[in-house]
Amino acid sequence: MAQGLRKGLTSYGDAGFSLFLRKAFIKAAGYSDDALDRPIVGITDTASDFNPCHGNAPQLIEAVRRGVMLSGGLPMAFPTISIHESFSHPTSMYLRNLMSMDTEEMIRAQPMDAVVLIGGCDKTLPAQIMGAASAGIPAVVLPVGPMVVGHHRGEVLGACTDCRRLWGQHRAGRIDEAEIEVISGRLAPSVGTCMVMGTASTMACMIEAMGLSLPYSAAIPAPHAERLRCGEATGRVAVEMARRQGPAPKTLVTPASIRNAMVVLQAIGGSTNGLVHLAAIAGRAGLEVNLEEFDAIGREVPVLVDLKPSGDHYMEHLHHAGAVPRLLQELEPFLDLSAPTVLGGTLADYLALAEEVPGQTVIRPRSAPLKQTGGMAVLRGNLCPGGAVIKHAAATPALLKHEGRAVVFTSVEDMTNRIDDPDLDVTADDVLVLQNAGPKGAPGMPEAGYLPIPRKLAGAGVKDMVRISDARMSGTAFGTIVLHITPEAAVGGPLGLVRDGDRIALDVERRSIELLVDAAELERRAAEFQPPRPAPKRGYAKLFHDTVLQADKGVDFDFLAGED
Ligand code: FES
């Protein structure tokens, strides 16, 4: 197979001319023949003024370049789409597949023998791995790393678990306008990704456990010098991968590594989004995430990592406690250590590097877990024939078995307009239901599943209620919240048949959620189904609407999954 500059020549009908022209143009940038003869390592540049989480990407690119050149390769950085949670309309999830297509096609279109994927903000790493898996060349992930923690009035703060907690206090009138402004300057005190166990941290940990990134790469804080050394080492590894012509991501995304990722997802009390992204990554390798297997893992694997929102600490503390290699060591009985990694060996090599940190309490031993069972459970029932997810590690124990009256919002807009209405007929025992916030419905499956507690109840001290939807939830959020109800309301799923006043029964121990309405009445309501809005007629919105899959398939596009 052609290597380096000879790969993927532009079609002019004369291969010799294509190479001649390519060399002539790249020499305009000052490259010598010696440089152009080296293995080429592409580096994705996802720096963007709109993406503060990736604020250290330029320094990381330099570190990777250094590593590549020290190992005799030629580094070539190239831009791709960058997505930040707070700067993506309507949602970052809506754009994830676009980023994966951009990453895939730019890897395919440009001559490179291996690629370093620098990303981190929630949807970016899944998008990059999905794209690289489909492109099929050796790829190694370099997360940008988590932020360091913030401080306010003697309290340690983290984005964005504390964003939500403190905003909730502001909504309830306990924090005034002036103080919430001060807090907004202290919640995210450095570049890097959210430093709680949100989606970014969850994905970085899962990806390391899948052998797609270097040991320790998930948790080193973004501003630390060690993060740059990790970048340099990643560049060196990429050159080795280019020379060996492997392993490609599809070699690393296997049933064993997917299971290992599910074990880690449960043990870290990770983000529910991790499950959706894992399904999408698996789908690119022609595999599936088995929700029953995930639930069974959750009954067996305890939560061992004491991080917000399930616990007390932050990512920098996980790093200082021994990070993912130490966690993997503790999880050894549940893992398949024969799974291959970017280093060319197996996951057993990562465990062998684990550091024992005396006195640390962030990574618990199996004998003293943070929670006896995993962080998430998969629910079934007449409301969700395709399944639903609850992060019970971050829920109120007393609400895990609950029956209540439905208070229904038919869209995110409807919820926004009415949730704080003083006349809203709602009590703390009710079940808040949000419809039409799934992949097609919103569109883009927004993180709207964390329905706010109605202001009149929050003001009276209510901190949690059962809330259900076909939406997602930020990994930094908490509460008794059922998510990813599949199929979604907008495609005729039973969630759309719920009406105000219906009874809903949740029983997490029995893994069930049921709409207590008789089948004949549900059939009558189903016959009246109308899509919530007309289908888009053009552009990416049409592509998204026409081809997006449901949550259990990772919300990927149907034509992107599997082989060519
Ligand atoms: Fe980028 Fe949280 S906003 S990781």
Residues whose N, C-alpha, C, O or C-beta is under 5 A from the ligand:
A	BS01	FES	C53 E85 G120 C121 D122 T193 C194 A200
